[in-house]
Amino acid sequence: MTSLQRKQLLSGGHLLAWVAALALGIGWVLLLRALRGDLAPMTALIIALTGIFGFGLGLLIATGWLVRVMRLLGNPTRAMSSRVDELPAARAFGIFVMLFCLPSMFVYFIG
């Protein structure tokens, strides 16, 4: 694999989107954690659901299993083609979703 192929596989746009997703996820958790008082149980539930189900959904998207599950359920899916040396759009978006939900999952399991 040449250095040109590595640059196209992990482009600056993907890296910037993933850093933005992680920052948005941290902001989401901080915003929800700022809501104290009567809303504390509801925010804990939202953080838990975002962390567990969102991370799982991102993992299904990134690995392609979501398309397989949808096909099994009878939903027609359309495939997007990408060049061999590019990161597929579904994988890039799945990683985006996983990074957004990672802070929520971290707060739920650790905090």
Backbone as a printed PyTorch tensor [residue, N CA C, xyz], in Angstrom:
tensor([[[  0.8520,  -1.1670,   0.0000],
         [  0.0000,   0.0000,   0.0000],
         [  0.8980,   1.2300,   0.0000]],

        [[  0.6650,   2.1120,  -0.9180],
         [  1.4820,   3.3110,  -1.0150],
         [  0.9380,   4.3970,  -0.1110]],

        [[  1.7360,   5.4450,   0.0560],
         [  1.2990,   6.5310,   0.9210],
         [  0.1180,   7.2760,   0.3170]],

        [[  0.0040,   7.3040,  -1.0300],
         [ -1.1350,   7.9380,  -1.6690],
         [ -2.4280,   7.2130,  -1.3000]],

        [[ -2.3890,   5.8960,  -1.2690],
         [ -3.5840,   5.1370,  -0.9060],
         [ -3.9450,   5.3480,   0.5580]],

        [[ -2.9710,   5.4930,   1.4170],
         [ -3.2600,   5.7310,   2.8330],
         [ -3.9240,   7.0940,   3.0210]],

        [[ -3.4750,   8.0870,   2.2680],
         [ -4.0730,   9.4080,   2.3940],
         [ -5.5300,   9.3850,   1.9540]],

        [[ -5.8590,   8.6550,   0.9120],
         [ -7.2270,   8.5990,   0.4410],
         [ -8.0920,   7.7530,   1.3680]],

        [[ -7.5110,   6.7690,   2.0120],
         [ -8.2610,   5.9140,   2.9150],
         [ -8.6850,   6.6670,   4.1710]],

        [[ -7.7960,   7.4620,   4.7050],
         [ -8.0880,   8.2630,   5.8880],
         [ -7.8310,   9.7090,   5.5200]],

        [[ -8.8300,  10.3500,   4.9590],
         [ -8.6650,  11.7210,   4.4960],
         [ -8.8070,  12.7010,   5.6570]],

        [[ -8.4090,  13.9060,   5.3870],
         [ -8.5450,  14.9550,   6.3970],
         [ -9.9980,  15.2470,   6.7150]],

        [[-10.8560,  15.1090,   5.7100],
         [-12.2890,  15.3200,   5.9440],
         [-12.8770,  14.3060,   6.9020]],

        [[-12.4700,  13.0360,   6.7470],
         [-12.9560,  12.0100,   7.6770],
         [-12.4580,  12.2960,   9.0850]],

        [[-11.1970,  12.6190,   9.2000],
         [-10.6290,  12.8810,  10.5150],
         [-11.3010,  14.0810,  11.1680]],

        [[-11.5340,  15.1310,  10.4020],
         [-12.1970,  16.3190,  10.9290],
         [-13.6320,  15.9960,  11.3570]],

        [[-14.3480,  15.2040,  10.5610],
         [-15.7150,  14.8190,  10.9140],
         [-15.7380,  13.9770,  12.1830]],

        [[-14.7740,  13.0900,  12.3350],
         [-14.7450,  12.2360,  13.5270],
         [-14.3890,  13.0240,  14.7740]],

        [[-13.4840,  13.9810,  14.6600],
         [-13.1560,  14.8360,  15.8010],
         [-14.3720,  15.6920,  16.1600]],

        [[-15.0640,  16.2130,  15.1410],
         [-16.2810,  16.9890,  15.4000],
         [-17.3430,  16.1280,  16.0610]],

        [[-17.4910,  14.8800,  15.6380],
         [-18.4750,  13.9830,  16.2470],
         [-18.1550,  13.7400,  17.7130]],

        [[-16.8940,  13.5230,  18.0100],
         [-16.4970,  13.3140,  19.4050],
         [-16.7480,  14.5760,  20.2280]],

        [[-16.4460,  15.7430,  19.6650],
         [-16.6890,  16.9980,  20.3740],
         [-18.1790,  17.2320,  20.5870]],

        [[-18.9930,  16.9330,  19.5780],
         [-20.4420,  17.0720,  19.7390],
         [-20.9820,  16.0960,  20.7810]],

        [[-20.4380,  14.9010,  20.8140],
         [-20.8490,  13.9270,  21.8250],
         [-20.5070,  14.3800,  23.2300]],

        [[-19.3320,  14.9580,  23.3910],
         [-18.9380,  15.4880,  24.7050],
         [-19.8480,  16.6460,  25.0850]],

        [[-20.1420,  17.5250,  24.1160],
         [-21.0540,  18.6370,  24.3840],
         [-22.4410,  18.1630,  24.7570]],

        [[-22.9130,  17.1120,  24.0940],
         [-24.2260,  16.5240,  24.3910],
         [-24.2780,  16.0230,  25.8300]],

        [[-23.2350,  15.3250,  26.2590],
         [-23.1930,  14.7970,  27.6230],
         [-23.1020,  15.9280,  28.6360]],

        [[-22.2740,  16.9210,  28.3510],
         [-22.1470,  18.0440,  29.2860],
         [-23.4560,  18.8210,  29.3980]],

        [[-24.1570,  18.9840,  28.2960],
         [-25.4410,  19.6690,  28.3230],
         [-26.4530,  18.8890,  29.1510]],

        [[-26.5040,  17.6010,  28.9590],
         [-27.4480,  16.7940,  29.7300],
         [-27.0620,  16.7130,  31.2030]],

        [[-25.7630,  16.6550,  31.4830],
         [-25.3350,  16.5950,  32.8850],
         [-25.5860,  17.9130,  33.6100]],

        [[-25.6960,  19.0110,  32.8530],
         [-25.9600,  20.3100,  33.4740],
         [-27.3950,  20.4210,  33.9610]],

        [[-28.2890,  19.5900,  33.4310],
         [-29.6830,  19.5980,  33.8600],
         [-29.8180,  18.7820,  35.1370]],

        [[-29.8180,  19.4400,  36.2360],
         [-29.9070,  18.7660,  37.5430],
         [-31.3060,  18.9200,  38.1190]],

        [[-31.4770,  18.4140,  39.2630],
         [-32.7460,  18.5640,  39.9610],
         [-33.7330,  17.4830,  39.5800]],

        [[-34.9320,  17.9070,  39.2190],
         [-36.0040,  16.9690,  38.9150],
         [-35.7480,  16.1810,  37.6350]],

        [[-34.9120,  16.7110,  36.7490],
         [-34.6670,  16.0560,  35.4660],
         [-33.5050,  15.0600,  35.4970]],

        [[-32.8820,  14.8730,  36.6300],
         [-31.7130,  13.9910,  36.7150],
         [-32.0200,  12.5520,  36.2930]],

        [[-33.1210,  11.9390,  36.7230],
         [-33.3890,  10.5710,  36.2590],
         [-33.6300,  10.4950,  34.7460]],

        [[-34.2920,  11.4960,  34.1910],
         [-34.5640,  11.5090,  32.7550],
         [-33.2650,  11.6890,  31.9650]],

        [[-32.3920,  12.5590,  32.4340],
         [-31.1240,  12.7500,  31.7160],
         [-30.2550,  11.5040,  31.7910]],

        [[-30.2930,  10.8190,  32.9190],
         [-29.5350,   9.5690,  33.0270],
         [-30.0620,   8.5290,  32.0400]],

        [[-31.3710,   8.4760,  31.8680],
         [-31.9680,   7.5520,  30.9080],
         [-31.5840,   7.9190,  29.4730]],

        [[-31.6260,   9.1950,  29.1510],
         [-31.2600,   9.6350,  27.7990],
         [-29.7950,   9.3480,  27.5150]],

        [[-28.9310,   9.5860,  28.4970],
         [-27.5030,   9.2900,  28.3190],
         [-27.2950,   7.7960,  28.1190]],

        [[-27.9950,   6.9850,  28.8940],
         [-27.8530,   5.5270,  28.7640],
         [-28.3340,   5.0420,  27.4020]],

        [[-29.4980,   5.5180,  26.9680],
         [-30.0320,   5.0910,  25.6730],
         [-29.1510,   5.5620,  24.5160]],

        [[-28.6740,   6.7900,  24.6000],
         [-27.7850,   7.2970,  23.5580],
         [-26.4920,   6.4990,  23.5200]],

        [[-25.9450,   6.2230,  24.6760],
         [-24.6740,   5.5030,  24.7280],
         [-24.7610,   4.0770,  24.2270]],

        [[-25.7020,   3.3360,  24.7300],
         [-25.7770,   1.9120,  24.3960],
         [-26.3340,   1.6880,  22.9960]],

        [[-27.5280,   2.2290,  22.7370],
         [-28.1580,   1.9630,  21.4480],
         [-27.5070,   2.7370,  20.3100]],

        [[-27.0670,   3.9590,  20.5760],
         [-26.3980,   4.7330,  19.5380],
         [-25.0700,   4.1220,  19.1350]],

        [[-24.2870,   3.6800,  20.1120],
         [-23.0110,   3.0420,  19.7990],
         [-23.2440,   1.7390,  19.0450]],

        [[-24.2460,   0.9830,  19.4720],
         [-24.5720,  -0.2590,  18.7680],
         [-25.0350,  -0.0120,  17.3420]],

        [[-25.8490,   1.0200,  17.1430],
         [-26.2940,   1.3690,  15.7990],
         [-25.1170,   1.7900,  14.9290]],

        [[-24.2120,   2.5830,  15.4820],
         [-23.0230,   2.9830,  14.7270],
         [-22.1620,   1.7890,  14.3590]],

        [[-22.0640,   0.8360,  15.2590],
         [-21.3010,  -0.3710,  14.9710],
         [-21.9590,  -1.1800,  13.8670]],

        [[-23.2830,  -1.2840,  13.8990],
         [-23.9960,  -1.9920,  12.8280],
         [-23.8220,  -1.2890,  11.4800]],

        [[-23.8480,   0.0270,  11.4880],
         [-23.6710,   0.7800,  10.2410],
         [-22.2570,   0.5920,   9.7140]],

        [[-21.2660,   0.7020,  10.5870],
         [-19.8680,   0.6370,  10.1480],
         [-19.4850,  -0.7420,   9.6340]],

        [[-20.0570,  -1.7770,  10.1940],
         [-19.6960,  -3.1280,   9.7700],
         [-20.5540,  -3.6450,   8.6270]],

        [[-21.6430,  -2.9540,   8.3150],
         [-22.5170,  -3.3840,   7.2380],
         [-23.6210,  -4.3270,   7.6800]],

        [[-23.6870,  -4.6290,   8.9310],
         [-24.7180,  -5.5490,   9.4300],
         [-26.1020,  -4.9260,   9.4140]],

        [[-26.1890,  -3.6140,   9.4830],
         [-27.4930,  -2.9650,   9.4400],
         [-28.1770,  -3.2280,   8.1020]],

        [[-27.4110,  -3.1870,   7.0230],
         [-27.9690,  -3.4680,   5.6970],
         [-28.4420,  -4.9130,   5.6260]],

        [[-27.6740,  -5.8310,   6.1820],
         [-28.0760,  -7.2390,   6.1740],
         [-29.3470,  -7.4680,   6.9780]],

        [[-29.4400,  -6.8170,   8.1290],
         [-30.6360,  -6.9640,   8.9600],
         [-31.8430,  -6.3770,   8.2430]],

        [[-31.6760,  -5.2330,   7.5950],
         [-32.7900,  -4.6230,   6.8800],
         [-33.2270,  -5.4800,   5.7000]],

        [[-32.2760,  -6.1200,   5.0380],
         [-32.6410,  -7.0190,   3.9380],
         [-33.4120,  -8.2230,   4.4540]],

        [[-33.0140,  -8.7440,   5.6150],
         [-33.7390,  -9.8750,   6.1960],
         [-35.1710,  -9.4940,   6.5640]],

        [[-35.3650,  -8.2420,   6.9550],
         [-36.7010,  -7.7720,   7.3090],
         [-37.5290,  -7.4020,   6.0900]],

        [[-36.9420,  -7.5020,   4.9010],
         [-37.6900,  -7.2470,   3.6810],
         [-37.5670,  -5.8460,   3.1300]],

        [[-36.7410,  -5.0200,   3.7260],
         [-36.5670,  -3.6600,   3.2290],
         [-35.5260,  -3.6490,   2.1240]],

        [[-35.8540,  -3.0980,   0.9670],
         [-34.8420,  -3.0280,  -0.0910],
         [-33.7860,  -1.9920,   0.2570]],

        [[-32.5620,  -2.3290,   0.0430],
         [-31.4640,  -1.4020,   0.3110],
         [-30.7050,  -1.1810,  -0.9770]],

        [[-30.1870,  -0.0010,  -1.1220],
         [-29.3960,   0.3510,  -2.2940],
         [-27.9440,   0.4480,  -1.8740]],

        [[-27.0790,  -0.1500,  -2.6570],
         [-25.6530,  -0.1210,  -2.3490],
         [-25.0260,   1.1040,  -2.9880]],

        [[-24.1360,   1.7340,  -2.2540],
         [-23.3610,   2.8460,  -2.7960],
         [-21.9810,   2.3160,  -3.1290]],

        [[-21.5290,   2.6100,  -4.2980],
         [-20.2120,   2.1200,  -4.6830],
         [-19.1600,   3.1630,  -4.3400]],

        [[-18.0010,   2.6950,  -4.0090],
         [-16.8680,   3.5700,  -3.7600],
         [-15.6320,   2.9260,  -4.3570]],

        [[-14.6480,   3.7590,  -4.5880],
         [-13.4140,   3.2320,  -5.1550],
         [-12.7430,   2.3220,  -4.1430]],

        [[-11.8650,   1.4810,  -4.6450],
         [-11.1910,   0.5060,  -3.7970],
         [-10.3370,   1.1890,  -2.7420]],

        [[ -9.7100,   2.3100,  -3.0960],
         [ -8.8000,   2.9670,  -2.1700],
         [ -9.4890,   3.9840,  -1.2690]],

        [[-10.8200,   4.0640,  -1.2880],
         [-11.5520,   4.9880,  -0.4340],
         [-12.2360,   4.2420,   0.6980]],

        [[-12.4510,   4.9580,   1.7710],
         [-13.2210,   4.4210,   2.8780],
         [-14.7010,   4.5040,   2.5080]],

        [[-15.4390,   3.4030,   2.5610],
         [-16.8550,   3.4480,   2.1860],
         [-17.6260,   4.4430,   3.0540]],

        [[-18.6280,   5.0560,   2.4410],
         [-19.4030,   6.0820,   3.1480],
         [-20.0960,   5.5200,   4.3750]],

        [[-20.5900,   4.2960,   4.2990],
         [-21.2780,   3.7020,   5.4490],
         [-20.3170,   3.4970,   6.6160]],

        [[-19.1130,   3.0890,   6.3200],
         [-18.1380,   2.8940,   7.4000],
         [-17.7590,   4.2250,   8.0330]],

        [[-17.5580,   5.2520,   7.2230],
         [-17.2080,   6.5670,   7.7540],
         [-18.3410,   7.1270,   8.6110]],

        [[-19.5890,   6.9770,   8.1530],
         [-20.7280,   7.4700,   8.9210],
         [-20.9280,   6.6470,  10.1920]],

        [[-20.7190,   5.3350,  10.1120],
         [-20.8460,   4.4940,  11.3040],
         [-19.8460,   4.8780,  12.3780]],

        [[-18.6270,   5.1730,  11.9640],
         [-17.6160,   5.6240,  12.9270],
         [-18.0130,   6.9730,  13.5030]],

        [[-18.5980,   7.8390,  12.6830],
         [-19.0920,   9.1310,  13.1550],
         [-20.1270,   8.9380,  14.2570]],

        [[-21.0870,   8.0570,  14.0370],
         [-22.1420,   7.7970,  15.0300],
         [-21.5430,   7.1840,  16.2980]],

        [[-20.6150,   6.2620,  16.1260],
         [-19.9850,   5.6310,  17.2930],
         [-19.2330,   6.6520,  18.1330]],

        [[-18.4960,   7.5590,  17.4910],
         [-17.7460,   8.5580,  18.2340],
         [-18.6610,   9.5640,  18.9180]],

        [[-19.8050,   9.8690,  18.3020],
         [-20.7610,  10.7580,  18.9540],
         [-21.3280,  10.1150,  20.2150]],

        [[-21.5880,   8.8200,  20.1770],
         [-22.2200,   8.1230,  21.3050],
         [-21.2190,   7.6160,  22.3370]],

        [[-19.9430,   7.6230,  22.0070],
         [-18.9230,   7.1080,  22.9230],
         [-18.8860,   7.8490,  24.2630]],

        [[-18.9300,   9.1890,  24.2990],
         [-18.9400,   9.8520,  25.6210],
         [-20.1530,   9.4850,  26.4610]],

        [[-21.3150,   9.3120,  25.8270],
         [-22.5070,   8.9250,  26.5800],
         [-22.3510,   7.5400,  27.1890]],

        [[-21.8060,   6.6300,  26.3940],
         [-21.5900,   5.2850,  26.9040],
         [-20.5510,   5.2810,  28.0200]],

        [[-19.5220,   6.0770,  27.8710],
         [-18.4760,   6.1730,  28.8870],
         [-19.0720,   6.7150,  30.1910]],

        [[-19.8850,   7.7750,  30.1120],
         [-20.4970,   8.3450,  31.3080],
         [-21.4580,   7.3530,  31.9430]],

        [[-22.1850,   6.6130,  31.1340],
         [-23.1560,   5.6650,  31.6810],
         [-22.4600,   4.5300,  32.4280]],

        [[-21.4210,   3.9590,  31.8500],
         [-20.7800,   2.8070,  32.4770],
         [-19.7890,   3.1870,  33.5600]],

        [[-19.1220,   4.3190,  33.4200],
         [-18.1080,   4.7080,  34.4060],
         [-18.6660,   5.6920,  35.4350]],

        [[-19.4010,   6.6730,  34.9730],
         [-19.8540,   7.7520,  35.8710],
         [-21.1330,   7.4310,  36.4590]]])
